[in-house]
Amino acid sequence: MGNGLLVLIFLAIGIAAFAFWIWAIVDVVKVPDDSMFKAGNRLIWVLVIVLTGLIGAIIYLVVGRPEPGGPARTPIDPNQLPPPPPGAIG
């Protein structure tokens, strides 16, 4: 009986670790702009997470994940841009 319980505990931990790993990959891919990461860029974080597994997902969570509720990026209104310099338009 004790052996079966131990197997179930390890299975639950393994499933939770796999779910966390998948969540980290999806979270990296969903970040709209590379400049929002605290460090690195999307390609680096995907490689770190995929190649190092659970440890990479934890490192991403601590070191690279953008701050929740961080500064929102507002789209640029073309009417608010300065005019081009003279002679720049063909």
MIDOSE-1310 file (N, C-alpha, C; in nm, 2 decimals, decimal comma, always signed):
residues 90
mgng	+0,08/-0,12/+0,00/+0,00/+0,00/+0,00/+0,09/+0,13/+0,00; +0,19/+0,13/+0,08/+0,28/+0,25/+0,09/+0,35/+0,27/-0,04; +0,39/+0,16/-0,12/+0,45/+0,18/-0,24/+0,37/+0,25/-0,35; +0,24/+0,21/-0,35/+0,15/+0,27/-0,45/+0,13/+0,42/-0,42
llvl	+0,12/+0,46/-0,29/+0,11/+0,60/-0,25/+0,23/+0,68/-0,29; +0,35/+0,62/-0,28/+0,47/+0,69/-0,32/+0,47/+0,71/-0,47; +0,43/+0,61/-0,54/+0,42/+0,63/-0,69/+0,33/+0,74/-0,73; +0,21/+0,74/-0,66/+0,11/+0,85/-0,69/+0,17/+0,99/-0,66
ifla	+0,24/+1,00/-0,55/+0,30/+1,13/-0,51/+0,40/+1,17/-0,61; +0,49/+1,08/-0,65/+0,59/+1,12/-0,76/+0,52/+1,15/-0,89; +0,42/+1,08/-0,92/+0,35/+1,10/-1,05/+0,28/+1,24/-1,04; +0,22/+1,28/-0,93/+0,16/+1,41/-0,92/+0,27/+1,52/-0,93
igia	+0,38/+1,50/-0,86/+0,49/+1,60/-0,87/+0,54/+1,61/-1,02; +0,55/+1,50/-1,08/+0,60/+1,50/-1,22/+0,50/+1,57/-1,32; +0,37/+1,55/-1,30/+0,27/+1,62/-1,38/+0,27/+1,77/-1,35; +0,28/+1,80/-1,22/+0,29/+1,95/-1,19/+0,41/+2,01/-1,25
afaf	+0,53/+1,95/-1,24/+0,65/+2,00/-1,30/+0,63/+2,02/-1,45; +0,58/+1,92/-1,52/+0,55/+1,93/-1,66/+0,46/+2,04/-1,70; +0,35/+2,06/-1,62/+0,26/+2,17/-1,64/+0,32/+2,30/-1,62; +0,41/+2,32/-1,52/+0,48/+2,44/-1,50/+0,57/+2,47/-1,62
wiwa	+0,64/+2,37/-1,67/+0,73/+2,38/-1,78/+0,65/+2,43/-1,90; +0,54/+2,37/-1,93/+0,46/+2,41/-2,05/+0,41/+2,56/-2,03; +0,36/+2,59/-1,90/+0,32/+2,72/-1,87/+0,43/+2,83/-1,90; +0,55/+2,80/-1,86/+0,66/+2,89/-1,88/+0,68/+2,92/-2,03
ivdv	+0,68/+2,81/-2,11/+0,70/+2,83/-2,26/+0,59/+2,91/-2,32; +0,47/+2,88/-2,28/+0,35/+2,96/-2,33/+0,36/+3,10/-2,29; +0,40/+3,13/-2,16/+0,41/+3,26/-2,11/+0,52/+3,34/-2,19; +0,63/+3,28/-2,22/+0,73/+3,35/-2,30/+0,68/+3,39/-2,44
vkvp	+0,61/+3,29/-2,50/+0,56/+3,32/-2,64/+0,46/+3,43/-2,64; +0,38/+3,44/-2,53/+0,27/+3,54/-2,53/+0,32/+3,68/-2,50; +0,44/+3,70/-2,46/+0,49/+3,84/-2,43/+0,50/+3,91/-2,56; +0,43/+4,03/-2,57/+0,41/+4,09/-2,70/+0,54/+4,16/-2,76
ddsm	+0,63/+4,20/-2,67/+0,75/+4,27/-2,71/+0,87/+4,23/-2,64; +0,98/+4,20/-2,71/+1,11/+4,15/-2,64/+1,16/+4,25/-2,54; +1,13/+4,38/-2,55/+1,19/+4,48/-2,45/+1,11/+4,47/-2,32; +1,01/+4,39/-2,31/+0,93/+4,38/-2,18/+1,00/+4,28/-2,09
fkag	+1,08/+4,19/-2,13/+1,15/+4,10/-2,05/+1,25/+4,17/-1,96; +1,26/+4,12/-1,83/+1,36/+4,19/-1,74/+1,50/+4,17/-1,79; +1,52/+4,05/-1,86/+1,66/+4,02/-1,92/+1,64/+3,93/-2,04; +1,72/+3,95/-2,14/+1,71/+3,86/-2,25/+1,60/+3,89/-2,35
nrli	+1,57/+3,80/-2,44/+1,46/+3,81/-2,54/+1,39/+3,68/-2,55; +1,29/+3,68/-2,63/+1,20/+3,56/-2,65/+1,28/+3,44/-2,69; +1,37/+3,45/-2,79/+1,45/+3,33/-2,84/+1,53/+3,27/-2,73; +1,60/+3,36/-2,65/+1,69/+3,31/-2,55/+1,61/+3,24/-2,44
wvlv	+1,49/+3,30/-2,40/+1,41/+3,23/-2,29/+1,35/+3,10/-2,34; +1,31/+3,09/-2,46/+1,25/+2,97/-2,51/+1,36/+2,86/-2,51; +1,48/+2,90/-2,56/+1,59/+2,80/-2,55/+1,63/+2,76/-2,41; +1,64/+2,85/-2,32/+1,67/+2,82/-2,18/+1,57/+2,73/-2,12
ivlt	+1,44/+2,75/-2,14/+1,34/+2,67/-2,09/+1,34/+2,53/-2,15; +1,35/+2,52/-2,28/+1,34/+2,40/-2,35/+1,46/+2,31/-2,32; +1,58/+2,37/-2,32/+1,70/+2,29/-2,30/+1,73/+2,26/-2,15; +1,68/+2,33/-2,06/+1,71/+2,31/-1,92/+1,59/+2,26/-1,84
glig	+1,48/+2,25/-1,90/+1,36/+2,19/-1,83/+1,31/+2,28/-1,72; +1,28/+2,21/-1,61/+1,21/+2,27/-1,49/+1,31/+2,38/-1,44; +1,44/+2,36/-1,43/+1,53/+2,46/-1,38/+1,52/+2,58/-1,47; +1,52/+2,57/-1,60/+1,51/+2,69/-1,69/+1,38/+2,76/-1,67
aiiy	+1,27/+2,69/-1,64/+1,14/+2,75/-1,62/+1,14/+2,84/-1,49; +1,21/+2,78/-1,38/+1,22/+2,85/-1,26/+1,31/+2,98/-1,28; +1,42/+2,96/-1,35/+1,51/+3,08/-1,38/+1,43/+3,19/-1,46; +1,35/+3,15/-1,55/+1,27/+3,24/-1,63/+1,18/+3,32/-1,53
lvvg	+1,11/+3,25/-1,44/+1,02/+3,31/-1,35/+1,09/+3,41/-1,26; +1,21/+3,38/-1,22/+1,28/+3,47/-1,12/+1,35/+3,58/-1,20; +1,42/+3,55/-1,31/+1,51/+3,64/-1,37/+1,45/+3,72/-1,49; +1,37/+3,65/-1,57/+1,33/+3,71/-1,70/+1,19/+3,75/-1,72
rpep	+1,09/+3,70/-1,64/+0,95/+3,73/-1,67/+0,92/+3,87/-1,64; +0,84/+3,93/-1,74/+0,80/+4,07/-1,72/+0,72/+4,09/-1,59; +0,73/+4,21/-1,53/+0,66/+4,24/-1,41/+0,51/+4,24/-1,45; +0,43/+4,18/-1,36/+0,28/+4,18/-1,39/+0,23/+4,32/-1,36
ggpa	+0,15/+4,37/-1,45/+0,09/+4,51/-1,44/+0,20/+4,61/-1,47; +0,30/+4,57/-1,54/+0,41/+4,67/-1,58/+0,35/+4,78/-1,67; +0,44/+4,86/-1,71/+0,39/+4,97/-1,80/+0,33/+4,92/-1,93; +0,21/+4,97/-1,95/+0,15/+4,92/-2,08/+0,20/+5,00/-2,20
rtpi	+0,22/+4,92/-2,30/+0,27/+4,98/-2,43/+0,15/+5,04/-2,50; +0,16/+5,17/-2,53/+0,05/+5,23/-2,61/+0,09/+5,24/-2,76; +0,00/+5,21/-2,85/+0,03/+5,22/-2,99/+0,07/+5,36/-3,03; +0,15/+5,37/-3,12/+0,20/+5,51/-3,17/+0,09/+5,56/-3,27
dpnq	+0,05/+5,68/-3,24/-0,05/+5,75/-3,33/+0,03/+5,82/-3,44; +0,01/+5,78/-3,57/+0,09/+5,85/-3,67/+0,06/+6,00/-3,68; -0,05/+6,05/-3,63/-0,07/+6,19/-3,63/+0,01/+6,27/-3,53; +0,07/+6,20/-3,43/+0,15/+6,26/-3,33/+0,30/+6,26/-3,36
lppp	+0,34/+6,19/-3,47/+0,48/+6,18/-3,51/+0,52/+6,32/-3,56; +0,65/+6,35/-3,54/+0,70/+6,48/-3,60/+0,71/+6,46/-3,75; +0,70/+6,57/-3,82/+0,71/+6,56/-3,97/+0,85/+6,52/-4,01; +0,86/+6,46/-4,13/+0,99/+6,41/-4,18/+1,08/+6,53/-4,21
ppga	+1,21/+6,52/-4,21/+1,30/+6,63/-4,25/+1,28/+6,67/-4,39; +1,31/+6,79/-4,43/+1,30/+6,84/-4,57/+1,38/+6,75/-4,66; +1,32/+6,72/-4,77/+1,39/+6,64/-4,88/+1,39/+6,49/-4,85; +1,33/+6,44/-4,74/+1,32/+6,30/-4,71/+1,22/+6,23/-4,79
ig	+1,11/+6,30/-4,83/+1,00/+6,23/-4,90/+1,03/+6,25/-5,05; +1,04/+6,14/-5,12/+1,08/+6,12/-5,25/+1,03/+6,21/-5,36
